[in-house]
């Protein structure tokens, strides 16, 4: 029996790659570099399945393949805004993602960022490593208490709920939620949370705002200059969602003029390129897209892709089908 041909666009955990090589006629990207639109088009003509990640921009240009051989694009990651949905639909391909398995680890990372920016941990580490620390003193790098403060969560899916669990039950934070759909009161009650219908009404009430909404055109620059001005002067913004959700120019202005207390980002608009002006903001914590970067989460994401492929090539509708 001929095995389906599969292209993996980036390096994955070794345990997952081994299973892919065993079950499929798999080709790996040994160089681990992002593919160009031309390379993606060629892959779609050549392989039965293409397995991209969030670093692969499957734009309309990349998906412009009149005679594609690929029948499934099995994405390694929960977000799929990097895949042009109209173009994917016109190709008639199935698209899947990997939900659930990274929620806890991404929420852990969001909580890490929240604590880091509140307690000025990034500034402190830079000072220690540079040899500039002169010792303990009462006014040195004074931050903000986290326990008991109000956290606004924008997007209350699986990751947002895990963030609420950590913040409310771990730090006694009051939880406000803004979500595009009405939430079950029983779900909100688990975290002592209140749903606020309008984002503009939520922002002025929060000491911290954590973004967990989808990316894509609908939410591009959801957090813009006007909304940053709605935040409390000492409030903090945390983004582990997608880079395009935040207008980075407006954020730079807000940080530079102390309109908000600070920000912490794990994702960037146009990553891995980062604005030089962001680099100059001391009241900003930056991490290189580490949300799901644990051994457990990354292997589980790969297993989820394998399950979707197995379903598809055995004639079943994949459980994680999004297109």
C-alpha positions in Angstrom: 0.0 0.0 0.0 1.4 3.4 -1.0 1.8 5.8 1.9 0.4 9.3 1.5 3.1 11.9 0.8 3.6 14.5 3.5 5.7 17.7 3.7 6.5 19.1 7.2 7.5 22.7 6.8 9.5 23.1 10.0 11.4 20.8 12.4 9.1 19.2 15.0 9.9 17.3 18.2 11.9 14.2 17.3 9.3 11.8 18.7 6.6 13.2 16.4 8.9 13.3 13.3 9.7 9.6 13.9 6.0 8.7 13.8 5.5 10.8 10.7 8.3 9.0 8.9 7.0 5.6 10.0 3.3 6.2 9.0 3.8 8.4 5.9 6.1 9.1 3.0 7.3 12.2 4.9 9.8 14.9 3.8 11.2 17.1 6.6 12.6 20.6 6.3 16.0 19.8 7.7 17.1 23.5 7.4 14.2 24.6 9.6 13.7 27.8 7.7 10.4 29.4 6.6 9.3 28.5 3.1 8.7 31.1 0.4 5.3 31.4 -1.3 6.9 29.7 -4.4 8.1 26.8 -2.3 4.7 26.4 -0.8 3.0 26.4 -4.2 5.4 23.7 -5.3 4.7 21.7 -2.2 0.9 21.9 -2.9 1.5 20.5 -6.4 3.7 17.6 -5.0 2.4 16.3 -1.7 -0.9 14.8 -0.5 -0.6 16.7 2.7 1.3 19.8 3.8 1.9 20.4 7.5 2.6 24.1 8.2 3.1 26.2 11.3 2.2 29.8 12.2 5.5 30.9 10.7 4.4 29.8 7.2 2.3 32.4 5.5 -0.1 30.5 3.4 -1.4 33.7 1.7 -3.6 33.9 -1.4 -0.4 34.1 -3.4 1.0 30.9 -1.9 -2.3 29.0 -2.3 -2.7 30.1 -6.0 -2.3 26.6 -7.3 -4.9 25.6 -10.0 -3.9 21.9 -9.9 -3.1 21.2 -6.3 -2.3 17.6 -5.3 -2.6 18.5 -1.6 -5.9 17.4 -0.1 -5.3 18.4 3.6 -3.3 21.2 5.3 -2.8 20.0 8.8 -1.7 23.0 10.8 0.7 22.6 13.8 -0.9 25.2 16.1 -4.3 26.3 17.3 -4.3 29.6 15.3 -4.8 29.5 11.6 -5.0 33.2 10.6 -1.8 32.7 8.6 -3.8 30.5 6.2 -5.9 32.5 3.7 -9.4 31.0 4.2 -11.0 32.0 0.9 -8.0 30.7 -1.0 -8.0 27.4 0.9 -11.7 27.0 0.3 -11.3 27.6 -3.4 -8.6 24.9 -3.5 -11.1 22.5 -1.9 -8.6 21.4 0.8 -9.3 20.4 4.3 -7.6 22.5 7.0 -7.1 21.3 10.6 -5.5 22.8 13.7 -4.4 21.6 17.2 -6.7 23.0 19.9 -6.9 22.0 23.6 -3.4 20.6 24.1 -1.5 23.9 24.4 -4.0 25.8 26.5 -2.5 25.2 29.9 1.1 26.0 28.8 0.1 29.1 26.9 -1.8 30.3 30.0 1.3 29.6 32.1 3.3 31.8 29.8 0.7 34.6 29.9 0.8 34.5 33.7 4.6 34.6 33.5 4.5 37.7 31.4 2.0 39.3 33.7 4.2 38.7 36.7 7.3 39.8 34.9 6.0 43.2 33.7 4.3 43.9 37.1 7.4 43.2 39.1 9.8 44.7 36.5 11.7 41.4 36.2 13.0 42.1 32.7 14.5 45.3 33.8 16.0 43.6 36.8 17.6 40.8 34.9 19.1 43.2 32.4 20.6 45.3 35.3 22.1 42.2 37.0 23.6 40.8 33.8 25.1 44.2 32.8 26.8 44.5 36.2 25.0 47.7 37.0 23.3 46.5 40.2 24.5 48.4 43.2 22.6 46.5 45.8 19.2 46.5 47.6 17.6 49.8 48.3 14.0 50.8 49.2 13.2 52.7 46.0 14.8 50.3 43.5 12.7 48.9 40.7 9.5 49.2 42.6 6.7 47.3 40.8 3.0 46.6 41.2 1.3 44.1 43.4 -0.6 41.4 41.4 -2.7 39.7 44.0 -6.2 41.0 44.4 -6.0 43.2 41.3 -8.5 43.2 38.4 -7.7 41.3 35.2 -9.5 41.8 32.0 -9.4 38.8 29.6 -10.2 39.5 26.0 -11.4 36.2 24.4 -12.6 33.5 26.7 -11.8 30.3 24.9 -9.8 27.5 26.4 -6.6 29.6 26.9 -8.5 32.5 28.3 -10.3 30.2 30.8 -7.0 28.7 31.9 -5.6 32.2 32.4 -8.7 33.1 34.5 -8.1 29.9 36.6 -4.5 30.8 37.4 -5.3 34.5 38.1 -8.4 34.0 40.2 -7.6 30.9 42.1 -3.9 31.5 42.4 -3.7 35.2 42.9 -7.2 36.2 44.0 -7.7 38.4 41.0 -11.1 39.8 40.0 -11.8 38.6 36.5 -13.6 40.7 33.8 -14.3 39.0 30.5 -15.0 40.4 27.0 -16.0 37.7 24.5 -17.7 37.8 21.1 -20.5 35.5 22.3 -22.6 35.3 25.4 -21.1 33.0 28.0 -22.8 30.5 30.2 -23.2 32.0 33.7 -22.1 28.7 35.2 -18.8 29.0 33.3 -18.2 32.5 34.5 -19.0 31.5 38.1 -16.1 29.0 38.1 -13.7 32.0 38.1 -15.9 34.6 39.9 -15.9 36.3 36.5 -18.1 39.1 35.1 -18.8 39.3 31.4 -18.5 42.9 30.0 -20.2 43.2 26.6 -18.1 46.0 25.2 -14.3 46.1 25.1 -14.3 49.9 25.5 -16.3 49.4 28.8 -13.9 46.7 30.0 -10.6 48.5 29.5 -11.0 51.4 32.0 -11.8 48.9 34.8 -8.7 46.7 34.6 -5.3 46.8 36.2 -4.2 44.1 33.7 -5.5 43.2 30.3 -4.6 39.8 28.7 -5.4 39.1 25.1 -6.6 35.6 24.1 -8.7 36.4 21.0 -8.1 35.1 17.5 -5.9 36.9 15.0 -6.8 37.7 11.4 -8.3 40.7 9.7 -11.3 40.9 12.0 -9.1 41.6 15.0 -6.3 43.4 13.4 -5.3 46.4 15.6 -8.1 45.6 18.0 -5.9 47.3 20.6 -5.2 50.7 19.0 -4.3 54.1 20.2 -7.8 55.0 21.2 -8.3 51.9 23.3 -4.8 52.2 24.9 -6.0 55.7 26.1 -9.0 54.0 27.7 -6.8 51.9 29.9 -5.8 53.1 33.4 -2.5 55.1 33.5 -0.9 52.3 35.5 -2.4 49.3 33.7 -0.5 46.6 31.9 -1.2 44.9 28.6 -0.3 41.2 28.0 -0.4 39.6 24.5 0.0 35.9 23.9 -2.7 35.8 21.1 -1.4 37.2 17.7 0.9 40.1 17.0 -1.6 41.8 14.6 -4.1 42.2 17.4 -2.0 45.1 18.8 -1.2 48.3 16.9 2.5 48.3 17.7 3.1 52.0 16.7 0.3 53.0 19.1 1.7 50.8 21.8 5.2 52.3 21.4 3.6 55.8 21.9 1.7 54.7 24.9 4.8 53.1 26.5 7.1 56.0 25.6 4.8 58.6 27.2 3.8 56.5 30.2 0.1 56.4 29.1 0.0 52.9 30.6 2.2 51.1 33.1 3.8 48.6 30.8 3.2 45.7 28.4 4.4 42.2 27.9 4.4 40.5 24.4 5.0 37.0 23.3 3.9 37.7 19.7 4.7 40.5 17.3 3.2 41.9 14.1 5.4 40.6 11.3 7.6 38.4 13.6 10.4 37.6 13.7 11.0 41.2 12.7 10.6 43.5 15.7 10.4 47.3 15.6 13.6 48.9 16.8 11.4 51.3 18.8 9.9 48.5 20.8 13.4 47.5 21.8 13.9 50.9 23.4 10.9 50.5 25.8 12.2 49.6 29.2 8.6 49.1 30.5 8.1 46.3 28.0 8.8 42.5 28.4 9.4 40.6 25.2 9.6 36.8 24.6 10.2 35.0 21.3 6.7 33.3 20.8 7.2 30.8 23.6 3.5 30.3 24.5 3.4 26.5 23.7 7.1 25.9 24.1 7.1 23.0 26.5 8.1 19.4 25.6 4.6 18.2 26.7 2.7 20.7 24.6 4.8 20.5 21.5 4.6 16.7 21.4 0.9 16.8 22.1 0.4 19.2 19.2 2.2 16.8 16.9 0.1 13.9 18.1 -3.0 16.0 17.3 -1.8 16.5 13.8 -1.1 12.8 13.4 -4.7 12.0 14.6 -6.1 14.5 12.1 -4.0 13.0 9.3 -5.0 9.4 10.3 -8.7 10.4 10.3 -8.5 12.1 6.9 -6.6 9.4 5.1 -9.0 6.7 6.5 -12.0 8.5 5.1 -13.2 10.2 8.4 -13.8 13.9 9.0 -10.9 15.1 11.2 -12.0 16.1 14.6 -10.1 19.4 14.4 -11.3 20.5 11.0 -11.6 24.3 10.8 -12.0 24.7 7.0 
